[in-house]
Amino acid sequence: MRVTDLPLELPGYEHVYSGKVRDLYAPVGDDGQVVPDRLLLVASNRLSAYDWMMSPEIPDKGAVLTRLSLWWFDQLADLVPNHVISTDVPAAVAGRAVLVRKLEMLKVEAIARAYLTGGGLEEYRATGAVCGVVLPEGLEDGSRLPEPVFTPTTKAPVGEHDLPMSPAEVEAELGAEVAAEVSRLTRAILARGNEIAAERGILIADTKVEFGVSPDGSGGLVLADEVLTPDSSRFWPAAAWQPGRTQPSYDKQFVRDWLTSPESGWDRHAGGPPPELPARIVEQTRAKYVEAYELLTGERF
């Protein structure tokens, strides 16, 4: 464990859980008891690729993801409610944390694809389908799909790999009604994201979103975690889009491409951990995250 992975000492908060890139803390009331319905969600600068934690971290990454998610939550407010309560957080995590509703999270990674690439492309080449969704013949890396498709995966613990889920498996996990709504909302979020991003010169190839429900069962699905960020989505410059090759990107695909290049010397299928990221890859990754934020929001980071 690296020093930066250790929980922070935040007065008034108790560490609950650390995931791949986010840490959760529970507020503690004046009576010394944990507030049951709220959590502090802190975005770290850690970066995950191919289900491995990269080292070193990416400076400012947590702040970029937090600010961009907040911006997107506003753009999506008419589609689905989100979990944000307040951005009034401890000074030690200001800018990269939000106070949120505590939810029961669905045990499915909700993924939608508008373009074919990555793991979806590998599955398509092998079977002609992705997560049970049969796609047209003749598609290649970067092909635009006729419409966004829902291609969920399992939600694996840290250190394990997410696996594709078929529609039947999702229904068995969530129930038919909730599964259908998760599919609809995930595809709608990607479609809305592309409507907005296209005006700013960006294509969103695919995205992962997370949903939860109130512990008491009231209300419907709530959008949680992050949304339409360079960590959860593939962002491509629209002017450079060209099917049939790897697309240039504004997201962590840049790191994935370096990891699988001869320069890294890493065999992702051999089971060993990836190498340290060179300083120039860290710097260029930070620059790409910031550029994506500024292009989408029109704001200086």
Salt bridges, closest charged atoms under 4 A:
ASP5 OD2 - ARG2 NE 3.28
ASP5 OD1 - ARG46 NE 3.79
ASP23 OD1 - ARG46 NH2 3.11
ASP51 OD1 - LYS20 NZ 2.85
ASP51 OD2 - HIS161 ND1 2.86
ASP60 OD2 - ARG286 NH2 2.79
ASP78 OD1 - ARG192 NH1 2.91
GLU109 OE1 - LYS208 NZ 3.62
GLU122 OE2 - ARG268 NH1 3.86
GLU181 OE2 - ARG184 NH2 2.83
GLU195 OE1 - ARG192 NE 4.00
GLU199 OE1 - ARG200 NH1 3.47
ASP206 OD2 - ARG113 NH1 3.62
ASP206 OD2 - ARG234 NH1 2.66
GLU210 OE1 - LYS155 NZ 2.82
GLU210 OE2 - LYS208 NZ 3.54
ASP225 OD1 - ARG22 NE 3.39
GLU226 OE1 - ARG22 NH2 3.19
ASP231 OD2 - LYS61 NZ 2.77
GLU263 OE2 - ARG280 NH2 2.51
GLU294 OE1 - ARG300 NH1 3.58
